[in-house]
Amino acid sequence: MTVVGIGADGWAGLTDAARAELAGAQVLIGGARQLTLLPPSCRGQRVPWPSPLRPAVPGLLAAHAGRRIAVLASGDPMFYGIGRALTEVLGAGVPRILPHPSSVSYACARIGWPLEDTEVVTLVGRPAARLAAALHDGRRVLVLSADAGTPAAVAALLRDQGFGPSRLRVLEQLGGADEACVEGTADHWPHPPGDPLNVIAVDCRRTPGALRLGAVPGLPDEAYDHDGQLTKRHIRAATLGVLAPAPGELLWDIGGGSGSIAIEWMRSHPSCRAITVERDPARAGRIERNAGRLGVPALRVVTGRAPGSLAELPTPDAVFIGGGLTAPGLLDTCWDALPPGGRLVANTVTLESEALLAGAHRSHGGELVRLAVAHAVPVGGFTGWRQAMPVTQWSVRKPSASTDAERSTEPAQDPGDNR
Ligand SMILES: C[S@@+](CC[C@H](N)C(=O)[O-])C[C@H]1O[C@@H](n2cnc3c(N)ncnc32)[C@H](O)[C@@H]1O
């Protein structure tokens, strides 16, 4: 099998090697529009992709097994393209892949943006809210559009996010005879829907005075809609530091409250995933809204009580417990769910939960710390400290079986017993 990238310039834009593959193939698989780009000299059986595409891939490949197959892909097949599904099914390196410049390369060439300085966000099959996490003043973002309606949706999102002055350029049919560009600002987006094949170049400009959201954890508390159940900024930043998300990892955030821990975990890298469990349905709804507004609409919200609602969840890389510590069996269930090397962090402000964390620290080791934050506030004509409730935090990494056995099981002596 060969996967051939093809652009809006069709057959004329293909290399000799790509043309030879297509002319010699017994089966030509591609989108209906792409198949019309091939000349009659490509005599193979033409098979349009069914919709939805991904689940159909294994069956389609099996149906044509043993024949010489060429698959048409838009632009670079390995950049948000069919190359991903095919290599997942067949194995990396099995289909031969002949790339074509992607729409992103064309767009950068047209507007003079270095590709390495450009953030790329795809909205193909994904909600527009995803773009919110990529918005920073002065940043250049290229959006891969889902359809002709995406530019107006992006303009609306930018206005909602306090990025109304941003400049938008919609580049249509890049590399083809009908290539076109329309532009405007998000605040004044005058254009009706145009060509469905488009990418949007966004020069991000924040409205003066709009809330500034940084790239690292510790967003301002005002970034969240909340009812008081919110891990406040300084504790949140410290907690995310200890949770230490790495790309691709999955977090369970138990007792989601307003969702801030899971949201900031997911904002740390587009590949980070999180599931939050919240018993209160009103809060669960609020978490979904906060996640959408802060650019991580893929956050999975489970409305239910832990530990009961944890049973069916996929294995996490890390667990954060921000609520429900005294629920019977919660701590043990979380510990058991963690794979070797997994991390657990639990925060509490109550003595009852603190006692549980002290016991867990005794059994499993790790680090027990107390975090205290005070804010300077007016006191008469002067200024004094207002102390927030101190937070007890236990953090631990689950050892592998061998290091577990090496741990000393000698109970430590309480200095208070030394009478
Ligand atoms: C202090 S808040 C957590 C704040 C959260 N980390 C944030 O930043 O928004 C504790 C939350 O845990 C929830 N909760 C308590 N026990 C629970 C349980 N057993 N299962 C699920 N949620 C629980 C409460 O409804 C509350 O929303």
The ligand as a Gaussian input file, in Angstrom:
#p B3LYP/6-31G(d) Opt

LIG

0 1
 C      -12.547000      21.382000      48.037000
 S      -13.521000      20.910000      46.664000
 C      -12.288000      20.558000      45.486000
 C      -11.896000      21.792000      44.737000
 C      -11.296000      21.505000      43.413000
 N       -9.998000      20.878000      43.485000
 C      -11.193000      22.794000      42.626000
 O      -10.137000      23.377000      42.498000
 O      -12.210000      23.250000      42.163000
 C      -14.125000      19.301000      47.105000
 C      -15.203000      18.751000      46.140000
 O      -15.278000      17.343000      46.330000
 C      -16.614000      16.910000      46.132000
 N      -16.748000      15.594000      46.791000
 C      -16.663000      15.321000      48.108000
 N      -16.778000      13.986000      48.334000
 C      -16.876000      13.394000      47.135000
 C      -16.979000      12.019000      46.697000
 N      -16.976000      10.998000      47.558000
 N      -17.057000      11.787000      45.359000
 C      -17.049000      12.805000      44.477000
 N      -16.967000      14.107000      44.830000
 C      -16.867000      14.401000      46.123000
 C      -17.434000      18.036000      46.727000
 O      -18.738000      18.075000      46.167000
 C      -16.599000      19.282000      46.331000
 O      -17.065000      19.788000      45.119000

